[in-house]
Amino acid sequence: MNKRPQLVYLAFGAEIYQFEAIFSIASALARCTQRDWDIQVFTDAPALYAGLPVTTREISPQWRGPHGYHFRIKHAALQEVLREHEVAALVDTDTFFHESPAKLFGRIQPGHLLCNAIGSRFVDVGHCATFLAALESSGLLDSSMRQTNSGVIGLHAADSSLLERSITFMDEYHSAATGVYTFEEICLALAAHKRLALRECPDLLHHYWSRKAHFRAKVLAWHHKHRETPTSELALRDLRNVSVHLPRPPQPLRTLQKIATLAVPREQRQFTRESLYGCYRYSNEFDRACATVWWEKALENAERRMVARLNMDTLNLWLNHPVLRTLAGSFHQDLARHLGTLRAEGDTL
């Protein structure tokens, strides 16, 4: 059994997942001074990782299981690594490290499951009645069970049987859990409940499953800049400029904008204010990359509030209101072109 800890990624499908994985790997390397751990990437695009200090591995078609459930692959891949290695942590691609992965491995001990974060009690979160009934009939519905965020799954090889149980639960309850997005995480929690102690690590890395579009914009900007040399000194230094914070104009400016937009018809005000978040020249180049995301979110949120899709004429009317044109300044042309193009293409955001 190899005692060298393994940092494991699973990246397949759309290129964005591969770019996220490369960014996360680079963030892990940037935070360590002496690397006594290895990186394995299960991927369908191994060429993208050339030049990175990683071992790429194939994804077995059988890992999707009888229902073709793609999140099942996470547990099967980690199970494969733990056959040969004493300690391993599978980290989702939409993460980046604040601290050295060595600290992550330090929290993986026999008898423990390391997850990204420990959530609420399972019974306090609304789930479909069919799924709850299936768990209750099997005696698995326990009011004390806590949910887990599986952005990180860290295990000692001595506890790898947990993954066999979680995979069994996925296969058995998949049909009853139709539409339950966190099904894989629930199966992990079920497998660990009353068997392993839970530990978490949100202080060591950021899992940007919320507000993903903004962080992806930052990741793509970093990747575009450092595509050829993702582990160069400049690339690793730039990682520290990719923050967990959403870029917004300074509070005094937002207050002035809020006052100014009182001259805008009520139904347009929030759209105007959110659009202006992307019309500020941030000093941080990666924050500037979020401009189009703010504009798209402004339109998406407006349509959600109205429960209707804005037609092109109405969108143009909103975009050309004198207050928005004035406050957006030199950004207005790009704002109008971007949202106009999306709408012309029939994109519902």
C-alpha positions as CSV (number, residue, x, y, z in Angstrom):
1,M,0.0,0.0,0.0
2,N,1.5,3.3,-1.1
3,K,1.6,5.8,1.8
4,R,2.0,8.9,-0.4
5,P,-1.3,10.9,-0.3
6,Q,-3.2,11.4,-3.6
7,L,-5.1,14.5,-4.7
8,V,-7.7,13.2,-7.2
9,Y,-9.8,15.0,-9.8
10,L,-12.5,13.8,-12.1
11,A,-12.9,15.9,-15.3
12,F,-14.8,14.9,-18.4
13,G,-17.2,16.3,-20.9
14,A,-17.3,20.1,-21.7
15,E,-13.9,21.9,-21.8
16,I,-14.9,24.2,-18.9
17,Y,-14.6,21.3,-16.5
18,Q,-11.1,20.6,-17.7
19,F,-10.1,24.3,-17.4
20,E,-11.6,24.3,-13.9
21,A,-9.5,21.3,-13.0
22,I,-6.3,22.8,-14.3
23,F,-7.0,26.0,-12.3
24,S,-7.7,24.0,-9.2
25,I,-4.5,21.9,-9.7
26,A,-2.5,25.1,-10.2
27,S,-3.9,26.6,-7.0
28,A,-2.9,23.5,-5.1
29,L,0.6,23.7,-6.4
30,A,0.8,27.4,-5.6
31,R,0.0,26.9,-2.0
32,C,2.6,24.2,-1.2
33,T,6.4,24.7,-0.6
34,Q,7.3,21.0,-0.6
35,R,5.1,18.5,-2.4
36,D,5.0,15.1,-0.7
37,W,1.7,14.1,-2.4
38,D,0.7,13.2,-6.0
39,I,-2.1,14.3,-8.3
40,Q,-4.2,12.0,-10.4
41,V,-6.8,13.1,-13.0
42,F,-9.4,10.8,-14.3
43,T,-10.3,12.4,-17.7
44,D,-11.4,12.0,-21.2
45,A,-9.0,14.7,-22.4
46,P,-5.5,13.8,-21.1
47,A,-3.7,16.0,-23.7
48,L,-5.0,19.1,-21.9
49,Y,-2.8,18.1,-18.8
50,A,0.4,17.8,-20.7
51,G,3.1,19.7,-18.9
52,L,1.3,19.5,-15.5
53,P,2.8,17.3,-12.7
54,V,-0.1,14.9,-12.8
55,T,-0.9,11.3,-13.8
56,T,-3.9,11.0,-16.1
57,R,-6.1,8.0,-15.9
58,E,-9.0,6.6,-18.0
59,I,-12.6,6.6,-16.8
60,S,-14.2,3.2,-17.0
61,P,-17.6,3.1,-18.8
62,Q,-18.8,0.7,-16.1
63,W,-18.5,3.4,-13.4
64,R,-21.7,5.1,-14.5
65,G,-23.6,2.0,-13.2
66,P,-27.0,0.6,-14.3
67,H,-28.7,4.0,-14.4
68,G,-25.9,5.9,-16.2
69,Y,-25.6,8.2,-13.2
70,H,-22.5,10.3,-13.9
71,F,-22.0,11.4,-10.2
72,R,-21.5,7.8,-9.4
73,I,-18.1,8.0,-11.2
74,K,-16.7,10.1,-8.4
75,H,-17.1,7.3,-5.9
76,A,-15.9,4.6,-8.3
77,A,-12.7,6.6,-9.2
78,L,-11.8,7.3,-5.6
79,Q,-12.4,3.6,-4.8
80,E,-10.0,2.7,-7.5
81,V,-7.3,5.0,-6.1
82,L,-7.7,3.7,-2.6
83,R,-7.0,0.1,-3.7
84,E,-3.4,1.1,-4.0
85,H,-3.0,4.2,-1.8
86,E,-3.5,4.7,1.9
87,V,-4.9,8.2,1.8
88,A,-6.7,10.1,-1.0
89,A,-9.0,13.1,-1.4
90,L,-11.2,13.6,-4.5
91,V,-11.7,17.3,-5.1
92,D,-14.4,18.7,-7.4
93,T,-13.1,20.8,-10.3
94,D,-15.0,23.9,-9.2
95,T,-12.6,24.5,-6.3
96,F,-9.5,26.4,-5.5
97,F,-7.1,26.1,-2.6
98,H,-6.4,28.7,0.1
99,E,-4.0,26.4,1.9
100,S,-1.6,23.6,1.1
101,P,-3.2,20.3,0.3
102,A,-0.9,18.9,2.9
103,K,-3.3,20.4,5.5
104,L,-6.2,18.6,3.7
105,F,-4.5,15.3,4.0
106,G,-3.7,16.0,7.6
107,R,-7.5,15.8,8.3
108,I,-7.9,12.4,6.8
109,Q,-7.7,9.8,9.5
110,P,-9.1,6.3,9.9
111,G,-12.6,6.4,11.1
112,H,-13.4,9.7,9.5
113,L,-15.0,11.0,6.3
114,L,-13.6,14.4,5.2
115,C,-16.1,16.4,3.2
116,N,-16.1,20.0,2.0
117,A,-18.8,21.0,4.5
118,I,-21.2,19.4,6.9
119,G,-24.7,20.5,6.1
120,S,-28.1,20.6,7.7
121,R,-30.0,17.6,9.1
122,F,-31.3,15.6,6.2
123,V,-34.9,15.7,7.5
124,D,-34.8,19.5,7.6
125,V,-34.3,19.8,3.9
126,G,-37.2,19.2,1.5
127,H,-36.9,16.1,-0.6
128,C,-39.3,14.3,-2.8
129,A,-41.8,12.1,-1.0
130,T,-41.0,9.0,-3.1
131,F,-37.3,9.2,-2.0
132,L,-38.2,9.8,1.6
133,A,-40.7,6.9,1.6
134,A,-38.1,4.5,0.1
135,L,-35.5,5.4,2.8
136,E,-38.0,5.1,5.6
137,S,-39.2,1.7,4.4
138,S,-35.5,0.6,4.5
139,G,-35.0,2.0,8.0
140,L,-32.5,4.6,6.7
141,L,-34.4,7.7,7.5
142,D,-32.7,8.9,10.7
143,S,-33.5,12.4,12.0
144,S,-29.9,12.9,13.3
145,M,-28.2,12.3,9.9
146,R,-26.4,15.4,8.5
147,Q,-26.0,16.1,4.8
148,T,-22.5,16.4,3.3
149,N,-21.1,18.6,0.6
150,S,-19.0,16.3,-1.5
151,G,-16.9,19.0,-3.2
152,V,-14.2,17.1,-1.2
153,I,-14.3,13.4,-0.4
154,G,-11.3,12.4,1.7
155,L,-10.8,8.9,3.0
156,H,-8.2,6.5,4.5
157,A,-8.0,3.2,2.7
158,A,-9.2,1.4,5.9
159,D,-12.6,3.1,5.3
160,S,-12.9,2.6,1.6
161,S,-15.8,0.2,2.1
162,L,-17.8,3.4,2.6
163,L,-17.7,3.9,-1.2
164,E,-19.1,0.5,-1.9
165,R,-22.0,1.3,0.4
166,S,-22.6,4.7,-1.2
167,I,-22.5,3.2,-4.7
168,T,-24.9,0.5,-3.7
169,F,-27.3,3.2,-2.4
170,M,-27.0,5.1,-5.7
171,D,-27.9,2.0,-7.6
172,E,-30.8,1.0,-5.3
173,Y,-32.5,4.4,-4.8
174,H,-31.8,6.1,-8.1
175,S,-35.3,5.6,-9.5
176,A,-37.0,6.8,-6.3
177,A,-34.8,9.9,-6.1
178,T,-35.6,11.3,-9.6
179,G,-34.9,15.1,-9.6
180,V,-32.9,15.1,-6.3
181,Y,-29.8,17.0,-7.5
182,T,-27.8,16.2,-4.3
183,F,-28.6,12.5,-4.5
184,E,-24.9,11.5,-4.7
185,E,-24.1,13.6,-1.6
186,I,-27.1,12.1,0.3
187,C,-25.8,8.6,-0.5
188,L,-22.4,9.5,0.8
189,A,-24.0,10.8,4.0
190,L,-26.1,7.6,4.3
191,A,-23.1,5.4,3.9
192,A,-21.1,7.3,6.6
193,H,-23.9,7.8,9.1
194,K,-23.1,6.2,12.5
195,R,-20.1,4.5,10.9
196,L,-17.6,7.3,10.3
197,A,-17.1,10.7,12.0
198,L,-17.6,13.7,9.7
199,R,-14.9,16.4,9.2
200,E,-15.0,19.4,7.0
201,C,-12.5,21.8,5.3
202,P,-14.1,25.0,3.9
203,D,-11.2,26.9,5.4
204,L,-8.7,25.1,3.2
205,L,-10.3,25.5,-0.2
206,H,-13.2,27.4,-1.8
207,H,-16.0,25.4,-3.5
208,Y,-17.7,27.8,-5.9
209,W,-20.9,25.8,-6.6
210,S,-22.8,29.0,-5.8
211,R,-22.5,32.0,-8.2
212,K,-20.6,29.6,-10.5
213,A,-20.9,31.8,-13.6
214,H,-18.9,34.6,-12.0
215,F,-16.1,32.3,-10.8
216,R,-16.0,30.5,-14.1
217,A,-15.5,33.9,-15.8
218,K,-12.4,34.5,-13.6
219,V,-11.1,31.0,-14.2
220,L,-11.5,31.3,-18.0
221,A,-9.7,34.7,-17.9
222,W,-6.8,33.1,-16.0
223,H,-6.7,30.1,-18.3
224,H,-6.8,32.2,-21.4
225,K,-3.8,34.2,-20.1
226,H,-1.8,31.2,-18.9
227,R,-3.0,28.4,-21.1
228,E,0.5,27.5,-22.3
229,T,2.3,27.8,-18.9
230,P,-0.2,27.2,-16.1
231,T,2.5,26.4,-13.5
232,S,4.8,29.4,-14.4
233,E,5.8,31.8,-11.7
234,L,3.5,34.5,-13.2
235,A,0.5,32.1,-13.5
236,L,0.8,30.9,-9.9
237,R,1.2,34.5,-8.7
238,D,-1.9,35.5,-10.7
239,L,-3.9,32.8,-8.8
240,R,-3.7,35.0,-5.7
241,N,-5.6,37.7,-7.6
242,V,-8.6,35.4,-8.3
243,S,-10.6,36.1,-5.1
244,V,-13.7,34.4,-3.7
245,H,-15.5,37.7,-3.7
246,L,-18.1,38.9,-6.2
247,P,-16.8,42.1,-7.8
248,R,-19.1,45.0,-7.1
249,P,-18.5,48.8,-7.4
250,P,-17.6,50.6,-4.2
251,Q,-20.5,51.1,-1.8
252,P,-20.6,54.9,-2.1
253,L,-20.9,54.6,-5.9
254,R,-23.6,52.0,-5.6
255,T,-25.5,54.3,-3.3
256,L,-25.4,57.1,-5.8
257,Q,-26.5,54.7,-8.6
258,K,-29.4,53.5,-6.5
259,I,-30.5,57.1,-6.0
260,A,-30.1,57.9,-9.7
261,T,-32.1,54.9,-10.8
262,L,-35.1,56.1,-8.9
263,A,-35.7,58.0,-12.2
264,V,-36.1,54.7,-14.0
265,P,-39.5,53.0,-14.2
266,R,-39.9,50.6,-11.2
267,E,-39.7,47.4,-13.2
268,Q,-36.4,48.4,-14.8
269,R,-34.6,49.6,-11.7
270,Q,-33.0,46.3,-10.4
271,F,-32.1,45.4,-14.0
272,T,-30.3,48.8,-14.3
273,R,-28.5,48.5,-11.0
274,E,-27.3,44.9,-11.7
275,S,-26.2,45.8,-15.2
276,L,-24.0,48.6,-13.7
277,Y,-22.1,46.1,-11.7
278,G,-20.5,45.1,-15.0
279,C,-19.9,48.7,-16.0
280,Y,-17.2,49.5,-13.5
281,R,-13.5,49.4,-14.3
282,Y,-12.2,47.1,-11.6
283,S,-8.5,47.3,-10.8
284,N,-8.3,43.5,-10.8
285,E,-8.2,42.0,-14.3
286,F,-10.1,38.9,-13.2
287,D,-12.9,40.9,-11.7
288,R,-13.2,42.7,-15.0
289,A,-13.8,39.4,-16.7
290,C,-17.1,39.2,-14.8
291,A,-18.7,42.1,-16.7
292,T,-20.7,40.0,-19.2
293,V,-21.9,37.7,-16.4
294,W,-23.3,40.6,-14.5
295,W,-25.2,41.7,-17.6
296,E,-26.6,38.3,-18.3
297,K,-27.6,37.9,-14.7
298,A,-29.3,41.3,-14.7
299,L,-31.5,40.1,-17.6
300,E,-32.1,36.7,-16.2
301,N,-33.2,38.1,-12.9
302,A,-35.5,40.6,-14.5
303,E,-37.2,37.9,-16.5
304,R,-37.5,35.8,-13.4
305,R,-39.2,38.6,-11.5
306,M,-41.6,39.3,-14.4
307,V,-42.2,35.6,-15.1
308,A,-41.9,36.5,-18.8
309,R,-39.2,36.8,-21.4
310,L,-38.3,40.3,-22.6
311,N,-38.7,40.8,-26.3
312,M,-36.1,42.6,-28.3
313,D,-38.1,45.9,-28.5
314,T,-38.6,46.0,-24.7
315,L,-34.9,45.1,-24.0
316,N,-33.8,47.9,-26.3
317,L,-36.1,50.3,-24.6
318,W,-34.6,49.4,-21.2
319,L,-31.0,49.5,-22.5
320,N,-31.4,52.9,-24.0
321,H,-33.0,54.6,-21.0
322,P,-31.0,57.8,-20.5
323,V,-30.1,57.0,-16.9
324,L,-28.5,53.6,-17.9
325,R,-26.8,55.1,-20.9
326,T,-25.3,57.9,-18.8
327,L,-24.2,55.7,-15.8
328,A,-22.8,52.9,-18.0
329,G,-20.7,55.4,-19.9
330,S,-18.1,53.8,-22.2
331,F,-19.4,50.4,-21.2
332,H,-22.9,51.0,-22.7
333,Q,-22.1,50.0,-26.2
334,D,-20.6,46.6,-25.1
335,L,-23.6,46.1,-22.7
336,A,-26.2,46.7,-25.4
337,R,-24.3,44.6,-28.0
338,H,-23.8,41.7,-25.7
339,L,-27.4,41.4,-24.5
340,G,-28.8,42.3,-27.9
341,T,-26.8,39.4,-29.5
342,L,-28.0,37.0,-26.9
343,R,-31.6,38.0,-27.4
344,A,-31.3,37.9,-31.2
345,E,-29.9,34.4,-31.0
346,G,-32.9,33.4,-28.9
347,D,-30.8,32.7,-25.9
348,T,-33.0,32.5,-22.7
349,L,-29.9,32.8,-20.5
